Amino acid sequence: MEILELIDKLETMAGQAPRVPITGRAMIDADRLLELIDQMRLAVPRNVQEGQEVLERREQIINQTTLDARRIRATAEQDARHLVEDSEMVKVAKRRGEEIIAEAEAKAHRMLAAVEADAKNRRAGANKYSLDALTELEEQTLAVLNAIHAGQRALTPAEDRTPPPAAPERETAREEAAAAS
């Protein structure tokens, strides 16, 4: 029985007990009272023990909750630190990536300028070589043409000779190239 039920029984026993006239006191059956007190003594340790168990369980719950809260907080702080570190690493990586791209673009521009200059120099060299070769070919062709005309004059009798047509006055290939540019 619960201690409160036993107290209720004690109260009922006192309320229903016969009264002694003039004194106002109640007469209670001593055996029933002692039996009720024994039951109360037995119930008190059980109730106290249950109360103690409730308190211990409460303490365990509080301790476990405190540990969980500390663990969650530590995890959250660690996650926050990692996020900050990751964020910083991302910023550094982006800056470095931008630097690498800028360096690569500058190097590409330098290489392109060098290639263009080399191509221009090669083109100029090829043009000079072609101009020199054409000039030399022109001089050789004129020499052959002059030799042909001299041979024709030597083979034609003097009375049939009409003056050969004059070689067209041509500008040399160098002069034409200079005029064209």
Long-range contacts (C-beta under 8 A, 24 or more apart in sequence): 1-39, 1-43, 2-43, 2-47, 3-40, 3-43, 3-44, 3-47, 6-36, 6-39, 6-40, 6-43, 7-40, 9-36, 10-36, 10-40, 127-177, 131-173, 131-174, 131-177, 134-173, 135-172, 135-173, 135-174, 138-170, 138-172, 138-173, 142-167
